[in-house]
Amino acid sequence: MSEGYIVFQIDNAQLLLELEEKGEFESARFLGFSIEVSNILQLYNTLTERGVLFTGPPEKQSWGGLMTHIIDCNENTFSFIQGSS
């Protein structure tokens, strides 16, 4: 594990796990996982139209991909990412 996270790949699915943030609560916190999608802008637009809350639109990241964070019904957040290609 480097940079505080580890990635598992099984066929077309990728699971990225991050270290727990110390002092955080059981709800209303960053959950530390990301879901990789092939078209993040389409996903963002579709889910926004359905009333899903995001912290903002997808943004370009230093590693070359796009990322946005979703807010669930308990005010927890997790990430959607689209790899650089």
Buried (B, 14 or more C-beta within 10 A) or exposed (E): EEEEEEEEEEEEEBEBBBEEEEEEEEEEBBBBEBBBBEEBEEBBEEBEEEEEEBEEEBEEEEEEBBBBBBBEEEEBBBBBBBBEE
